[in-house]
Amino acid sequence: MRTEGEIREEIYERVRELFALREREPFIPGESRVNYGGRVYDEREMISLVDASLDFWLTAGDVALQFEEGLASFLNSRYCMLTNSGSSANLLAVSALTSPLLGERRLSPGDEVITTACGFPTTLNPIIQNNLVPVFVDVELGTYNATAEDVLEAASDRTKAIFLPHTLGNPFDLDGIAEVAEDHDLWLIEDNCDALGSRYRGRYTGTFGDIATCSFYPPHHITMGEGGAVLTDDPLLRRIILSFRDWGRDCWCEPGIDNTCGRRFSWQKGELPFGYDHKYIYSHVGYNLKATDLQAAVGVEQLKKLPDFICKRQENFRALHEGLRELAQYLDLPRATPGAEPSWFGFPMLVREDAPFSRDDIVGYLEGKLIATRMLFGGNLTRQPAYRGIRCRVAGSLENTDCVMRDLFWIGVYPGLSAEMVGYMISAIKEFVFEEIA
């Protein structure tokens, strides 16, 4: 009789054969679509996923733990908590700061959180959903990040936290903004969803604030389909985040494990009777936001490729920057924050006010050439229909944010883009501009 190991090896070999059949179609300029992002994988991710499915552990387990330990080690962070999306990671990060366990530092309804109006909705949404007040600051053109000066000016007696993204992988001024947070006793959350692998002063982003978040949606730096993570070095914050992620429970047992604390039937919490089962005591208004071992199995293999993915993103970014440099009179090209080494998520371009064409003109042209373009997410979020009438405060002008909303677009730099594809994008952009100025 064949052993389980022999049967598994046969299955793995069939997966390798199946992957080999999926030949990559050659790139044909003008006929093949050039995506802005996407999954980059090989047979190893497929085998890892199949292997986890054969174990049939359908929730978070040993593989999820392996991924958490791997990502924490890569970033040199103390704790990593896997969740089902980057959006859920952001929700957990903000919600954790409302915990009564934080005492006087907890965020309460009406407290302010400084953020940017120029970004993705799920950086903003958890602030609103926790009955906190977003305080919007503008961004700097070129880096497309909030500045320490604007954050400092936005702070008030009601301000308790700062929650900012590293826009398109470009780190914000972590020295300056971390100093503001420390001087004013503010929590600092890094939305690192678009910046996994970026460095600031030689240190990975996601390790400067009290909490950081990651996303593993397919266009991101690594993927597990759906998935995200929350990072912290603080053991109390870790405990709180896990509680919010796992239904709000007070218990910290891993799935399938009982009585880690050794006191399962010896607790007395709230107005419950003494000895009520600790597995069913809830200390926070939480959710079930766990990921599964099947997702984590893909992430474990992706994590091994992350250093190469980062290098490829940086290589593609440099090629675009060099190839388009002569168009700087018409297109403002991006610049890294001083002291930063970004793991770029995309290549943003701002159509200059005096250019003889509009953002819509060039975007329409590129899309017609099958080159995918994107806006800088929600543009000015205060102008989005979802946020009409929300309680908020705007600190200063959002002039640059409006400029981004009106005139900026970006194209991809992800590892799935070949040198030929990058060259095609450069040629198409030059072709359009030269036709417009002729």
FIFI-732277 format. One record per residue (C-alpha): residue number from 1; residue in three letters; x negated, y negated, z negated. Coordinates in steps of 0.5 Angstrom, whole numbers, plus 500, padded with zeros to 3 digits. Layout:
BEGIN
+-----+--------+-----+-----+-----+
| num | residu |   x |   y |   z |
+-----+--------+-----+-----+-----+
| NUM |    ALA |   X |   Y |   Z |
...
+-----+--------+-----+-----+-----+
end
This chain:
BEGIN
+-----+--------+-----+-----+-----+
| num | residu |   x |   y |   z |
+-----+--------+-----+-----+-----+
|   1 |    MET | 500 | 500 | 500 |
|   2 |    ARG | 497 | 493 | 502 |
|   3 |    THR | 496 | 488 | 496 |
|   4 |    GLU | 499 | 481 | 495 |
|   5 |    GLY | 492 | 478 | 497 |
|   6 |    GLU | 492 | 482 | 504 |
|   7 |    ILE | 499 | 480 | 506 |
|   8 |    ARG | 497 | 473 | 504 |
|   9 |    GLU | 491 | 473 | 508 |
|  10 |    GLU | 495 | 475 | 514 |
|  11 |    ILE | 500 | 470 | 513 |
|  12 |    TYR | 495 | 465 | 513 |
|  13 |    GLU | 492 | 467 | 519 |
|  14 |    ARG | 498 | 467 | 522 |
|  15 |    VAL | 499 | 459 | 520 |
|  16 |    ARG | 492 | 458 | 523 |
|  17 |    GLU | 494 | 461 | 530 |
|  18 |    LEU | 500 | 457 | 529 |
|  19 |    PHE | 497 | 450 | 528 |
|  20 |    ALA | 492 | 452 | 534 |
|  21 |    LEU | 498 | 453 | 539 |
|  22 |    ARG | 500 | 445 | 537 |
|  23 |    GLU | 495 | 442 | 542 |
|  24 |    ARG | 494 | 435 | 542 |
|  25 |    GLU | 496 | 432 | 548 |
|  26 |    PRO | 491 | 427 | 551 |
|  27 |    PHE | 492 | 420 | 550 |
|  28 |    ILE | 494 | 416 | 557 |
|  29 |    PRO | 494 | 409 | 556 |
|  30 |    GLY | 501 | 406 | 558 |
|  31 |    GLU | 504 | 413 | 557 |
|  32 |    SER | 502 | 415 | 550 |
|  33 |    ARG | 505 | 411 | 544 |
|  34 |    VAL | 500 | 408 | 539 |
|  35 |    ASN | 503 | 409 | 532 |
|  36 |    TYR | 502 | 404 | 527 |
|  37 |    GLY | 501 | 410 | 522 |
|  38 |    GLY | 502 | 417 | 521 |
|  39 |    ARG | 500 | 424 | 518 |
|  40 |    VAL | 493 | 426 | 519 |
|  41 |    TYR | 493 | 434 | 517 |
|  42 |    ASP | 490 | 441 | 520 |
|  43 |    GLU | 491 | 448 | 518 |
|  44 |    ARG | 489 | 447 | 511 |
|  45 |    GLU | 495 | 443 | 509 |
|  46 |    MET | 499 | 448 | 512 |
|  47 |    ILE | 496 | 454 | 509 |
|  48 |    SER | 496 | 450 | 502 |
|  49 |    LEU | 504 | 449 | 503 |
|  50 |    VAL | 505 | 456 | 505 |
|  51 |    ASP | 501 | 458 | 499 |
|  52 |    ALA | 505 | 454 | 494 |
|  53 |    SER | 512 | 456 | 497 |
|  54 |    LEU | 510 | 464 | 496 |
|  55 |    ASP | 509 | 462 | 489 |
|  56 |    PHE | 516 | 460 | 489 |
|  57 |    TRP | 515 | 455 | 483 |
|  58 |    LEU | 520 | 450 | 486 |
|  59 |    THR | 518 | 444 | 481 |
|  60 |    ALA | 512 | 441 | 478 |
|  61 |    GLY | 507 | 446 | 476 |
|  62 |    ASP | 500 | 448 | 476 |
|  63 |    VAL | 499 | 445 | 483 |
|  64 |    ALA | 502 | 438 | 481 |
|  65 |    LEU | 497 | 438 | 475 |
|  66 |    GLN | 491 | 440 | 480 |
|  67 |    PHE | 493 | 434 | 484 |
|  68 |    GLU | 494 | 429 | 478 |
|  69 |    GLU | 487 | 431 | 476 |
|  70 |    GLY | 484 | 430 | 482 |
|  71 |    LEU | 486 | 423 | 484 |
|  72 |    ALA | 485 | 421 | 477 |
|  73 |    SER | 477 | 424 | 478 |
|  74 |    PHE | 477 | 420 | 485 |
|  75 |    LEU | 479 | 413 | 482 |
|  76 |    ASN | 475 | 414 | 475 |
|  77 |    SER | 482 | 413 | 472 |
|  78 |    ARG | 484 | 417 | 465 |
|  79 |    TYR | 491 | 419 | 467 |
|  80 |    CYS | 495 | 420 | 473 |
|  81 |    MET | 502 | 422 | 473 |
|  82 |    LEU | 505 | 425 | 480 |
|  83 |    THR | 512 | 422 | 482 |
|  84 |    ASN | 517 | 423 | 488 |
|  85 |    SER | 515 | 416 | 491 |
|  86 |    GLY | 511 | 410 | 491 |
|  87 |    SER | 518 | 406 | 490 |
|  88 |    SER | 519 | 411 | 484 |
|  89 |    ALA | 512 | 410 | 481 |
|  90 |    ASN | 513 | 402 | 481 |
|  91 |    LEU | 520 | 403 | 478 |
|  92 |    LEU | 516 | 407 | 472 |
|  93 |    ALA | 511 | 402 | 472 |
|  94 |    VAL | 516 | 396 | 470 |
|  95 |    SER | 521 | 401 | 466 |
|  96 |    ALA | 515 | 403 | 462 |
|  97 |    LEU | 513 | 396 | 459 |
|  98 |    THR | 521 | 396 | 457 |
|  99 |    SER | 519 | 401 | 452 |
| 100 |    PRO | 521 | 400 | 444 |
| 101 |    LEU | 514 | 404 | 443 |
| 102 |    LEU | 510 | 397 | 445 |
| 103 |    GLY | 513 | 393 | 439 |
| 104 |    GLU | 513 | 386 | 440 |
| 105 |    ARG | 509 | 387 | 447 |
| 106 |    ARG | 515 | 390 | 450 |
| 107 |    LEU | 519 | 387 | 456 |
| 108 |    SER | 526 | 385 | 454 |
| 109 |    PRO | 532 | 382 | 459 |
| 110 |    GLY | 530 | 375 | 461 |
| 111 |    ASP | 523 | 376 | 460 |
| 112 |    GLU | 519 | 373 | 467 |
| 113 |    VAL | 514 | 378 | 471 |
| 114 |    ILE | 510 | 374 | 476 |
| 115 |    THR | 510 | 377 | 483 |
| 116 |    THR | 510 | 375 | 490 |
| 117 |    ALA | 515 | 374 | 495 |
| 118 |    CYS | 511 | 376 | 501 |
| 119 |    GLY | 511 | 384 | 501 |
| 120 |    PHE | 515 | 390 | 500 |
| 121 |    PRO | 522 | 390 | 496 |
| 122 |    THR | 520 | 396 | 492 |
| 123 |    THR | 515 | 391 | 488 |
| 124 |    LEU | 521 | 387 | 487 |
| 125 |    ASN | 527 | 391 | 485 |
| 126 |    PRO | 524 | 394 | 479 |
| 127 |    ILE | 524 | 387 | 476 |
| 128 |    ILE | 531 | 386 | 478 |
| 129 |    GLN | 533 | 393 | 476 |
| 130 |    ASN | 530 | 392 | 469 |
| 131 |    ASN | 534 | 385 | 468 |
| 132 |    LEU | 527 | 381 | 468 |
| 133 |    VAL | 526 | 375 | 472 |
| 134 |    PRO | 522 | 375 | 478 |
| 135 |    VAL | 517 | 369 | 478 |
| 136 |    PHE | 515 | 368 | 486 |
| 137 |    VAL | 509 | 365 | 488 |
| 138 |    ASP | 506 | 364 | 495 |
| 139 |    VAL | 500 | 368 | 498 |
| 140 |    GLU | 494 | 365 | 501 |
| 141 |    LEU | 493 | 365 | 509 |
| 142 |    GLY | 488 | 370 | 511 |
| 143 |    THR | 488 | 375 | 505 |
| 144 |    TYR | 495 | 375 | 504 |
| 145 |    ASN | 495 | 375 | 497 |
| 146 |    ALA | 497 | 371 | 491 |
| 147 |    THR | 491 | 367 | 488 |
| 148 |    ALA | 489 | 366 | 481 |
| 149 |    GLU | 491 | 359 | 481 |
| 150 |    ASP | 498 | 360 | 483 |
| 151 |    VAL | 499 | 365 | 478 |
| 152 |    LEU | 496 | 361 | 472 |
| 153 |    GLU | 501 | 355 | 474 |
| 154 |    ALA | 507 | 360 | 475 |
| 155 |    ALA | 506 | 362 | 468 |
| 156 |    SER | 511 | 360 | 462 |
| 157 |    ASP | 513 | 362 | 455 |
| 158 |    ARG | 517 | 367 | 458 |
| 159 |    THR | 512 | 370 | 462 |
| 160 |    LYS | 510 | 377 | 460 |
| 161 |    ALA | 507 | 381 | 466 |
| 162 |    ILE | 504 | 380 | 473 |
| 163 |    PHE | 506 | 385 | 478 |
| 164 |    LEU | 502 | 384 | 485 |
| 165 |    PRO | 501 | 388 | 491 |
| 166 |    HIS | 494 | 389 | 494 |
| 167 |    THR | 497 | 387 | 501 |
| 168 |    LEU | 495 | 391 | 507 |
| 169 |    GLY | 490 | 394 | 503 |
| 170 |    ASN | 486 | 388 | 501 |
| 171 |    PRO | 485 | 387 | 494 |
| 172 |    PHE | 487 | 381 | 491 |
| 173 |    ASP | 483 | 377 | 486 |
| 174 |    LEU | 482 | 382 | 481 |
| 175 |    ASP | 477 | 378 | 477 |
| 176 |    GLY | 481 | 371 | 477 |
| 177 |    ILE | 488 | 375 | 476 |
| 178 |    ALA | 486 | 380 | 470 |
| 179 |    GLU | 483 | 374 | 467 |
| 180 |    VAL | 489 | 370 | 467 |
| 181 |    ALA | 493 | 376 | 464 |
| 182 |    GLU | 488 | 377 | 459 |
| 183 |    ASP | 488 | 370 | 457 |
| 184 |    HIS | 495 | 370 | 456 |
| 185 |    ASP | 496 | 377 | 454 |
| 186 |    LEU | 500 | 379 | 460 |
| 187 |    TRP | 501 | 386 | 462 |
| 188 |    LEU | 498 | 387 | 469 |
| 189 |    ILE | 501 | 392 | 474 |
| 190 |    GLU | 497 | 393 | 481 |
| 191 |    ASP | 501 | 396 | 486 |
| 192 |    ASN | 496 | 400 | 490 |
| 193 |    CYS | 501 | 403 | 495 |
| 194 |    ASP | 497 | 400 | 501 |
| 195 |    ALA | 490 | 400 | 498 |
| 196 |    LEU | 488 | 407 | 496 |
| 197 |    GLY | 481 | 407 | 496 |
| 198 |    SER | 480 | 400 | 497 |
| 199 |    ARG | 474 | 397 | 492 |
| 200 |    TYR | 473 | 391 | 488 |
| 201 |    ARG | 466 | 389 | 486 |
| 202 |    GLY | 464 | 396 | 487 |
| 203 |    ARG | 470 | 399 | 483 |
| 204 |    TYR | 477 | 402 | 486 |
| 205 |    THR | 483 | 398 | 486 |
| 206 |    GLY | 488 | 401 | 481 |
| 207 |    THR | 483 | 401 | 475 |
| 208 |    PHE | 483 | 394 | 473 |
| 209 |    GLY | 490 | 393 | 471 |
| 210 |    ASP | 494 | 396 | 465 |
| 211 |    ILE | 498 | 401 | 470 |
| 212 |    ALA | 497 | 402 | 478 |
| 213 |    THR | 502 | 405 | 483 |
| 214 |    CYS | 500 | 409 | 489 |
| 215 |    SER | 505 | 412 | 495 |
| 216 |    PHE | 504 | 418 | 499 |
| 217 |    TYR | 509 | 417 | 504 |
| 218 |    PRO | 506 | 419 | 511 |
| 219 |    PRO | 503 | 412 | 514 |
| 220 |    HIS | 499 | 411 | 507 |
| 221 |    HIS | 492 | 413 | 506 |
| 222 |    ILE | 494 | 420 | 504 |
| 223 |    THR | 501 | 424 | 505 |
| 224 |    MET | 505 | 429 | 501 |
| 225 |    GLY | 511 | 427 | 505 |
| 226 |    GLU | 514 | 424 | 500 |
| 227 |    GLY | 511 | 422 | 493 |
| 228 |    GLY | 507 | 417 | 489 |
| 229 |    ALA | 503 | 417 | 483 |
| 230 |    VAL | 502 | 412 | 476 |
| 231 |    LEU | 496 | 411 | 474 |
| 232 |    THR | 493 | 408 | 467 |
| 233 |    ASP | 488 | 409 | 462 |
| 234 |    ASP | 492 | 408 | 456 |
| 235 |    PRO | 495 | 414 | 452 |
| 236 |    LEU | 501 | 411 | 449 |
| 237 |    LEU | 503 | 408 | 456 |
| 238 |    ARG | 502 | 415 | 459 |
| 239 |    ARG | 507 | 418 | 454 |
| 240 |    ILE | 512 | 413 | 456 |
| 241 |    ILE | 511 | 413 | 463 |
| 242 |    LEU | 512 | 421 | 463 |
| 243 |    SER | 518 | 420 | 458 |
| 244 |    PHE | 522 | 415 | 463 |
| 245 |    ARG | 520 | 420 | 469 |
| 246 |    ASP | 522 | 426 | 465 |
| 247 |    TRP | 529 | 424 | 464 |
| 248 |    GLY | 527 | 420 | 458 |
| 249 |    ARG | 526 | 425 | 454 |
| 250 |    ASP | 522 | 425 | 447 |
| 251 |    CYS | 519 | 432 | 448 |
| 252 |    TRP | 512 | 432 | 452 |
| 253 |    CYS | 512 | 439 | 454 |
| 254 |    GLU | 510 | 441 | 461 |
| 255 |    PRO | 516 | 445 | 465 |
| 256 |    GLY | 517 | 452 | 463 |
| 257 |    ILE | 513 | 451 | 456 |
| 258 |    ASP | 516 | 450 | 449 |
| 259 |    ASN | 514 | 447 | 443 |
| 260 |    THR | 508 | 444 | 445 |
| 261 |    CYS | 508 | 440 | 439 |
| 262 |    GLY | 509 | 445 | 434 |
| 263 |    ARG | 515 | 442 | 431 |
| 264 |    ARG | 521 | 443 | 436 |
| 265 |    PHE | 526 | 444 | 431 |
| 266 |    SER | 523 | 439 | 425 |
| 267 |    TRP | 524 | 432 | 428 |
| 268 |    GLN | 529 | 427 | 426 |
| 269 |    LYS | 531 | 422 | 431 |
| 270 |    GLY | 536 | 416 | 432 |
| 271 |    GLU | 542 | 419 | 428 |
| 272 |    LEU | 542 | 426 | 431 |
| 273 |    PRO | 542 | 431 | 425 |
| 274 |    PHE | 535 | 434 | 423 |
| 275 |    GLY | 532 | 439 | 427 |
| 276 |    TYR | 536 | 438 | 433 |
| 277 |    ASP | 532 | 441 | 439 |
| 278 |    HIS | 526 | 436 | 441 |
| 279 |    LYS | 527 | 438 | 448 |
| 280 |    TYR | 534 | 435 | 448 |
| 281 |    ILE | 532 | 428 | 444 |
| 282 |    TYR | 532 | 422 | 449 |
| 283 |    SER | 528 | 416 | 447 |
| 284 |    HIS | 528 | 412 | 453 |
| 285 |    VAL | 534 | 411 | 459 |
| 286 |    GLY | 530 | 415 | 464 |
| 287 |    TYR | 530 | 419 | 470 |
| 288 |    ASN | 528 | 425 | 474 |
| 289 |    LEU | 523 | 423 | 478 |
| 290 |    LYS | 518 | 429 | 478 |
| 291 |    ALA | 515 | 431 | 485 |
| 292 |    THR | 514 | 439 | 486 |
| 293 |    ASP | 508 | 443 | 487 |
| 294 |    LEU | 510 | 444 | 494 |
| 295 |    GLN | 509 | 437 | 496 |
| 296 |    ALA | 503 | 437 | 491 |
| 297 |    ALA | 500 | 443 | 495 |
| 298 |    VAL | 499 | 438 | 501 |
| 299 |    GLY | 496 | 432 | 497 |
| 300 |    VAL | 491 | 437 | 494 |
| 301 |    GLU | 488 | 438 | 501 |
| 302 |    GLN | 489 | 431 | 503 |
| 303 |    LEU | 485 | 428 | 497 |
| 304 |    LYS | 479 | 432 | 500 |
| 305 |    LYS | 480 | 428 | 506 |
| 306 |    LEU | 481 | 421 | 503 |
| 307 |    PRO | 473 | 419 | 503 |
| 308 |    ASP | 473 | 420 | 511 |
| 309 |    PHE | 480 | 417 | 512 |
| 310 |    ILE | 478 | 411 | 508 |
| 311 |    CYS | 471 | 411 | 513 |
| 312 |    LYS | 476 | 411 | 519 |
| 313 |    ARG | 481 | 406 | 517 |
| 314 |    GLN | 475 | 401 | 516 |
| 315 |    GLU | 472 | 403 | 522 |
| 316 |    ASN | 478 | 402 | 526 |
| 317 |    PHE | 479 | 395 | 523 |
| 318 |    ARG | 472 | 393 | 524 |
| 319 |    ALA | 473 | 395 | 532 |
| 320 |    LEU | 479 | 391 | 532 |
| 321 |    HIS | 476 | 385 | 529 |
| 322 |    GLU | 470 | 385 | 533 |
| 323 |    GLY | 474 | 386 | 539 |
| 324 |    LEU | 479 | 380 | 538 |
| 325 |    ARG | 474 | 375 | 535 |
| 326 |    GLU | 474 | 371 | 541 |
| 327 |    LEU | 482 | 370 | 541 |
| 328 |    ALA | 481 | 366 | 534 |
| 329 |    GLN | 483 | 360 | 537 |
| 330 |    TYR | 490 | 363 | 538 |
| 331 |    LEU | 491 | 369 | 533 |
| 332 |    ASP | 488 | 368 | 526 |
| 333 |    LEU | 485 | 374 | 524 |
| 334 |    PRO | 485 | 377 | 517 |
| 335 |    ARG | 479 | 376 | 512 |
| 336 |    ALA | 477 | 381 | 506 |
| 337 |    THR | 478 | 378 | 499 |
| 338 |    PRO | 471 | 376 | 497 |
| 339 |    GLY | 468 | 381 | 493 |
| 340 |    ALA | 473 | 386 | 496 |
| 341 |    GLU | 471 | 392 | 501 |
| 342 |    PRO | 478 | 394 | 503 |
| 343 |    SER | 481 | 401 | 505 |
| 344 |    TRP | 486 | 397 | 510 |
| 345 |    PHE | 493 | 399 | 511 |
| 346 |    GLY | 494 | 395 | 517 |
| 347 |    PHE | 491 | 389 | 522 |
| 348 |    PRO | 495 | 383 | 521 |
| 349 |    MET | 495 | 377 | 526 |
| 350 |    LEU | 498 | 371 | 525 |
| 351 |    VAL | 500 | 367 | 531 |
| 352 |    ARG | 497 | 360 | 530 |
| 353 |    GLU | 502 | 354 | 530 |
| 354 |    ASP | 499 | 351 | 537 |
| 355 |    ALA | 498 | 358 | 540 |
| 356 |    PRO | 502 | 357 | 547 |
| 357 |    PHE | 506 | 363 | 545 |
| 358 |    SER | 510 | 366 | 539 |
| 359 |    ARG | 510 | 372 | 535 |
| 360 |    ASP | 516 | 375 | 538 |
| 361 |    ASP | 513 | 374 | 545 |
| 362 |    ILE | 506 | 378 | 543 |
| 363 |    VAL | 510 | 383 | 539 |
| 364 |    GLY | 515 | 384 | 545 |
| 365 |    TYR | 509 | 385 | 550 |
| 366 |    LEU | 506 | 390 | 546 |
| 367 |    GLU | 512 | 394 | 544 |
| 368 |    GLY | 513 | 394 | 552 |
| 369 |    LYS | 506 | 397 | 552 |
| 370 |    LEU | 508 | 403 | 547 |
| 371 |    ILE | 504 | 399 | 542 |
| 372 |    ALA | 507 | 400 | 535 |
| 373 |    THR | 507 | 393 | 531 |
| 374 |    ARG | 510 | 392 | 524 |
| 375 |    MET | 512 | 385 | 520 |
| 376 |    LEU | 509 | 384 | 513 |
| 377 |    PHE | 515 | 388 | 510 |
| 378 |    GLY | 520 | 384 | 508 |
| 379 |    GLY | 517 | 377 | 510 |
| 380 |    ASN | 520 | 372 | 505 |
| 381 |    LEU | 524 | 377 | 500 |
| 382 |    THR | 528 | 371 | 497 |
| 383 |    ARG | 531 | 370 | 504 |
| 384 |    GLN | 533 | 377 | 505 |
| 385 |    PRO | 541 | 378 | 504 |
| 386 |    ALA | 539 | 383 | 498 |
| 387 |    TYR | 537 | 378 | 494 |
| 388 |    ARG | 542 | 373 | 495 |
| 389 |    GLY | 544 | 370 | 488 |
| 390 |    ILE | 539 | 374 | 484 |
| 391 |    ARG | 536 | 371 | 477 |
| 392 |    CYS | 529 | 368 | 479 |
| 393 |    ARG | 524 | 362 | 479 |
| 394 |    VAL | 520 | 360 | 485 |
| 395 |    ALA | 513 | 357 | 482 |
| 396 |    GLY | 511 | 352 | 487 |
| 397 |    SER | 512 | 352 | 495 |
| 398 |    LEU | 513 | 359 | 499 |
| 399 |    GLU | 510 | 355 | 505 |
| 400 |    ASN | 505 | 360 | 507 |
| 401 |    THR | 510 | 366 | 506 |
| 402 |    ASP | 515 | 363 | 510 |
| 403 |    CYS | 509 | 362 | 515 |
| 404 |    VAL | 508 | 370 | 515 |
| 405 |    MET | 515 | 371 | 516 |
| 406 |    ARG | 515 | 367 | 522 |
| 407 |    ASP | 509 | 368 | 525 |
| 408 |    LEU | 505 | 375 | 523 |
| 409 |    PHE | 505 | 382 | 525 |
| 410 |    TRP | 500 | 387 | 524 |
| 411 |    ILE | 498 | 394 | 528 |
| 412 |    GLY | 495 | 400 | 526 |
| 413 |    VAL | 488 | 402 | 523 |
| 414 |    TYR | 490 | 409 | 521 |
| 415 |    PRO | 485 | 415 | 522 |
| 416 |    GLY | 490 | 418 | 527 |
| 417 |    LEU | 488 | 413 | 532 |
| 418 |    SER | 482 | 414 | 537 |
| 419 |    ALA | 477 | 410 | 539 |
| 420 |    GLU | 480 | 410 | 546 |
| 421 |    MET | 487 | 408 | 543 |
| 422 |    VAL | 484 | 402 | 539 |
| 423 |    GLY | 480 | 400 | 545 |
| 424 |    TYR | 487 | 400 | 549 |
| 425 |    MET | 490 | 396 | 543 |
| 426 |    ILE | 484 | 391 | 544 |
| 427 |    SER | 485 | 390 | 552 |
| 428 |    ALA | 493 | 389 | 551 |
| 429 |    ILE | 492 | 384 | 546 |
| 430 |    LYS | 487 | 380 | 551 |
| 431 |    GLU | 491 | 381 | 557 |
| 432 |    PHE | 497 | 378 | 554 |
| 433 |    VAL | 493 | 372 | 551 |
| 434 |    PHE | 489 | 371 | 557 |
| 435 |    GLU | 496 | 371 | 562 |
| 436 |    GLU | 499 | 366 | 557 |
| 437 |    ILE | 493 | 361 | 557 |
| 438 |    ALA | 492 | 362 | 565 |
+-----+--------+-----+-----+-----+
end
